Amino acid sequence: MVNTVNLNQILEDLDATSALEELQGITEALRDAFSVDHIVYHWVDSAGDQYGCGTYSDEWRDRYLELNYHRIDPVIAGCFQRFHPVDWKRLDWSSKASRHFFGEALKYGVGNQGFSIPIRGPNGQFALFTVSHNCDDATWEAFTEEHSRDLILIAHYFNRKALEFEPNRQPEQSRALSPREVDAMTLLAMGYSRAQVAETLSISEHTLRVYIESARFKLGALNTTHAVARAMSRGLIVV
């Protein structure tokens, strides 16, 4: 389902945005990069104001708002109760209202499959980053299995950029790296290969990848090299 598009370039374009309105183009580029039907981002800031951008049709957006569907949307309810990404199939669609809502969404081209990532920011901010598509279960399972980590990184990076435009936003404190993340980033900065880092820290390469991905999230980095550079520039590691 994914096209041969440089996602790092899209993230660099995201980093270069200077206004909320420009994020709409990023959602369209991400949709095309992943070759899915829709990419949508929706946030509620600390003052209760809402902002959304994405590729759903204007007709569905207007109907959703007009009928206050956020009150019965199982995706909103399910993600608000969780901290981890949610596949729509694992949500509760058993009520009559939920089934009616889902039928409406299908009519407006939302797609029968979805993967939503809840994000909680400072001062009560809550956001959702959603990918949706129309396909069979096996195709969707293969897609999310292969790309969920990239989608999570993109979601948090997207949210970090959106937060920059929140009115009266207080500067966000840097998230500290754990001791093991510092060790891993330091050795990588010194030029060690991943295999050498894992051997030096007496851990598996799989565990090392977990530390590196965690550091990337905290630093809002595009890739490992970017994470090392940011960690050094912020004084989180010293080489």
C-alpha positions, 0 to 999 in steps of 0.5 A: 500500500505504501508508495516509494516516497521519502517520508523523511522529506515529508517530516522535514517539510513538516518541521518547516511549517510556520502556520496551522494551515500548512499542516493540511498539505502535510496530511495530504502528502502523508496520505499519498506516501502511505497510499491510504484513503485518509490521514486526519489529525484532531486536537483539543488545546488547553483552552478547549479550542479544537483544530483539525486537518486531514483528508476526510471530505468537507461533507463528512466533516460538516455532518460530523460537527452538525450531529455532534458525532464526537459524543458517540464516536467509539474512536474518540471514546476508546482513544481517550481511555487509552495511551496506546494506538488503537485499531478500530476493530478492537473498539466497541461498536455494539451499540445501535448508535455506534453501528449507525455512526459507522454506517454513515462514515462508510457512506462518506468514504471514511473507510472500514479500517482505521488506526488511531494514535492518542497523544496527550500534551502539556496542560490537558491537550489531547490529540488523535492522529488517524489513518483510515482505509477501505480494505480487507482485514488481512491487508490492513493487518499487514499494513499496520504491522509493517508501518505502525512504528513509523505512524507513531513517530509521525503522529508525535512529530505532527503533534509537536509541530501543532503545539508550536502554534497553540496560542499562549503556549508555555515552553515545554520542558525537554523530556529527559532520556533514561540512563540506557538511552543516554548510553546508547545515544552516546556510543552511537555518537562515538561512531559505534555500530548498532552491533557494537553498541549492543555488545558493549551494553550487554543487550540484544539488538532488539532491545537496543532498537527499543531504546533508540526508538524511545529516544527518537520519540522523546527528541522528536527526531526524524531518524537515529542520526537526527536523534543523536544530533539533537541529544548532543545539541541539548546537552543530553549526551556529551561525546 
